[in-house]
């Protein structure tokens, strides 16, 4: 069963290794959601203003793991980041990612 999943979606990302290699955890939820809990050391840039921050994120030169509440907004963020030429991964729900890194 796992092989079918992997062939459909590719191998699961090793978020712990990405983080250890210097990846930025980017939380794209609202500031209020971020305040209610977040991955330690993560950066909060809400999805609706992400496009204004793409140049400064690109200058960082680091991979980005985007997170949100469920994975929907982080998926949209990854699309924007990749379109800007930034290496980006969808970490899904922030509280789920926290257990993986």
C-alpha positions in Angstrom: 0.0 0.0 0.0 2.8 2.4 0.9 4.5 1.8 -2.5 1.3 2.8 -4.3 1.2 6.0 -2.3 4.9 6.7 -3.0 4.5 6.1 -6.7 1.5 8.4 -6.9 2.9 11.2 -4.8 6.7 10.6 -4.8 8.8 9.9 -1.7 7.8 11.7 1.5 10.1 14.7 2.2 12.6 14.4 5.0 11.5 17.6 6.8 13.9 17.0 9.7 16.9 16.8 7.3 15.7 19.9 5.5 15.4 21.8 8.7 18.8 20.7 9.9 20.2 21.9 6.6 18.9 25.4 7.3 15.4 25.4 5.8 13.1 28.1 7.0 9.7 27.0 8.4 7.2 29.5 7.0 3.8 29.7 8.7 1.3 31.3 6.3 -1.6 31.5 8.7 -3.0 34.8 10.1 -1.0 36.5 13.0 -3.8 35.5 15.4 -3.6 31.8 14.4 0.2 32.0 14.6 0.0 33.4 18.2 -2.2 30.5 19.2 0.6 28.1 18.6 3.4 27.5 16.0 6.6 25.6 15.2 9.4 27.0 17.4 11.6 29.3 15.3 9.1 29.6 12.4 8.5 32.8 10.5 4.9 34.1 10.1 4.1 35.7 6.8 0.3 35.4 6.1 -0.6 34.0 2.6 -2.4 37.1 1.6 0.9 39.2 1.8 3.4 36.5 0.8 3.8 37.8 -2.7 5.2 41.1 -1.2 7.9 39.1 0.6 9.0 36.8 -2.2 12.1 38.9 -3.0 13.4 39.0 0.5 12.7 35.3 1.0 14.6 34.5 -2.3 17.6 36.6 -1.0 17.8 34.3 2.0 18.8 31.5 -0.4 17.3 28.8 1.8 14.8 26.1 1.2 11.3 26.9 2.7 8.9 24.5 4.4 5.5 26.1 4.3 2.9 25.3 7.0 -0.6 26.4 7.9 -3.6 24.9 9.7 -4.5 22.1 7.3 -2.1 22.1 4.4 -4.3 24.1 1.9 -2.8 27.5 2.3 0.7 26.1 2.6 0.1 24.3 -0.8 -0.8 27.7 -2.3 2.2 29.3 -0.7 4.5 26.6 -2.2 3.1 27.3 -5.7 4.0 31.0 -5.3 7.4 30.3 -3.8 8.3 27.8 -6.6 7.1 30.3 -9.2 9.5 32.8 -7.8 12.4 30.3 -8.1 12.5 29.3 -4.4 13.0 25.7 -3.3 9.8 25.1 -1.3 8.0 22.1 0.3 4.5 21.8 1.7 4.9 20.8 5.4 1.1 20.7 5.8 -0.4 21.3 9.2 2.0 23.1 11.5 1.3 20.9 14.5 1.9 17.8 12.4 5.2 19.1 11.1 6.3 19.9 14.6 6.4 16.2 15.4 8.5 15.4 12.3 11.3 17.9 12.9 
